[in-house]
Amino acid sequence: MTPEAAARRGAAAHVLAGDIGGTKTALAIHAVDAAGTVTLVRDRTFASRDYAGLEEVIAAFLVERDERIASAAFGIAGPVVDDAVITTNLPWRIERRRLSEGLGGAPVRLMNDLESTAYGALFLPPDDVVTLSPGVARPGHRAVIAAGTGLGQAFLYHHGDHYTPVATEGGHADFAPCSPLEDDLLAFLRSRFGRVSYERIVSGPGLQNVFHFLDERLGRPVAPEIRARMAHEDPSAVIGAAAVAGASPTCREAVDLFLSVYGAQAGNLALTVMATGGVYVAGGIVAKLLPLLPGSAFMHAFVAKGRYEALMSEIPVWVIVNPRTALIGAVHAAIALLAGDASPRVRRRPRSLTDRRAHRTGRSRGTD
């Protein structure tokens, strides 16, 4: 049901959006009226592993109220192939056809979670983005890279006055060391895993791998309370917090090495898609490490591309600090389905982030 049809019936159309991760699944319903005004109706976050599949999560969410869903879109951690996803960190198979049937035949779009993040980035207000390097503002493709449970990558293809999000699985590309220290890191990880991808380093588990490498290499004492917290809490969060607080030299060096590899791969992605329009860095890890980013090895490694250093120094780099960006992208993908657009794209004149209009629905309230 389009917004116009809903208006004739005296009601707004309801769209369902989801951000599906290995740990949490966030769902939200928004109302869209004939004027295109988007209003959050309700949202909720579920523990993904408590359910056998996405259909169960949706059923648990919709049973709370009787809402007819006009369209739906989901950003999912995993590659979308033939309208289906086998999730990377969950034993789920998600099929577009089955979701549509469960929603009474409503059109459904499945997106990779970084594809959804890329789409959502175009709707963020300025306060949700921090400039790491201003570069030179110009039209062009934009890239998105995000370290979390894994390493996600996508880009925004710029054609004419449109941006179209495109998913990739570049985080699983082979790790290429850029220094003698990284050579040793590769050897350390190869002895544990065999093949080593960038995700083995640039991710939450990857930060733990870097810490264990340096801990073994340096043999430096680490405060017992930090080791105790790592045993009972999320180790990557403990390592990052200790680095930011200056509580552990080993944790700080682990974060420095992590950021260097992160920056190098962000630069690789920018070169691969010629992201002259800019690069977004997303994910919960980098947001928590934000105090360490200025002056860190991230930008040095990003720019250090030999004969292309001048070009790299002109590419803007931004950090996304809104953790719900993928959900925002899914919301707008679902809205695009209402108009019969099966491939979300944004018609807009490329502009600097400081000129960007606020996201029309406002920042959704937190659900964590």
FENQUI-V916895 format. One record per backbone hydrogen bond with DSSP energy under -0.5 kcal/mol. NH is the residue of the N-H (numbers start at 1). CO is the residue of the C=O. If there is no record, write none. Layout:
# FENQUI-V916895
[[NH;CO] [NH;CO]]
This chain:
# FENQUI-V916895
[[6;2] [7;3] [8;4] [9;5] [10;7] [11;6] [13;32] [14;68] [15;30] [16;71] [17;28] [18;73] [19;26] [20;18] [20;75] [21;19] [21;24] [25;46] [26;19] [27;25] [27;44] [28;17] [29;42] [30;15] [31;39] [32;13] [33;37] [36;33] [39;31] [41;29] [42;29] [44;27] [46;25] [48;23] [48;46] [50;47] [51;48] [57;53] [58;54] [59;55] [60;56] [61;57] [62;58] [63;59] [64;61] [65;62] [67;65] [69;67] [70;14] [70;68] [71;14] [72;107] [73;16] [74;109] [75;18] [76;74] [76;111] [77;20] [78;76] [81;79] [81;84] [84;81] [85;94] [86;79] [87;85] [87;92] [88;77] [92;90] [94;85] [95;93] [96;83] [99;95] [100;96] [101;97] [102;98] [103;99] [103;100] [104;101] [105;100] [106;100] [106;103] [107;70] [109;72] [111;74] [113;76] [116;112] [117;113] [118;114] [119;115] [120;116] [121;117] [122;118] [122;119] [123;120] [124;121] [128;125] [129;126] [130;319] [132;130] [132;317] [133;317] [136;314] [141;274] [142;156] [143;278] [144;154] [145;280] [146;152] [147;282] [148;146] [148;150] [152;146] [152;150] [153;168] [154;144] [155;166] [156;142] [157;155] [157;164] [159;157] [159;162] [162;159] [163;346] [164;157] [165;344] [166;155] [168;153] [172;169] [173;170] [175;196] [177;175] [183;179] [184;180] [185;181] [186;182] [187;183] [188;184] [189;185] [190;186] [191;187] [192;188] [192;189] [193;189] [194;190] [195;193] [197;195] [198;173] [199;171] [200;197] [201;198] [202;198] [203;201] [204;148] [207;203] [208;204] [209;205] [210;206] [211;207] [212;208] [213;209] [214;210] [215;211] [216;212] [217;213] [218;214] [219;215] [226;223] [227;223] [228;224] [229;225] [230;226] [231;227] [232;228] [232;229] [233;229] [235;233] [238;234] [239;235] [240;236] [241;237] [242;238] [243;239] [244;240] [245;241] [246;242] [246;243] [247;242] [248;242] [252;248] [253;249] [254;250] [255;251] [256;252] [257;253] [258;254] [259;255] [260;256] [261;257] [262;258] [263;259] [264;260] [265;261] [266;262] [267;263] [268;264] [269;265] [270;266] [271;267] [272;268] [273;269] [274;270] [275;270] [276;274] [277;141] [278;141] [278;275] [279;316] [280;143] [281;318] [282;145] [282;280] [285;147] [287;283] [288;284] [289;285] [290;287] [292;289] [293;289] [293;290] [294;290] [296;293] [300;296] [301;297] [302;298] [303;299] [304;300] [305;303] [308;305] [309;306] [312;308] [313;309] [314;310] [314;311] [315;312] [316;314] [317;133] [318;279] [319;130] [320;281] [320;318] [321;128] [322;128] [323;321] [325;322] [328;324] [329;325] [330;326] [331;327] [332;328] [333;329] [334;330] [335;331] [336;332] [337;333] [338;334] [338;335] [339;335] [339;336] [340;337] [341;336] [342;340] [344;342] [346;163] [347;345] [348;161] [348;346] [355;352] [356;353] [362;359]]
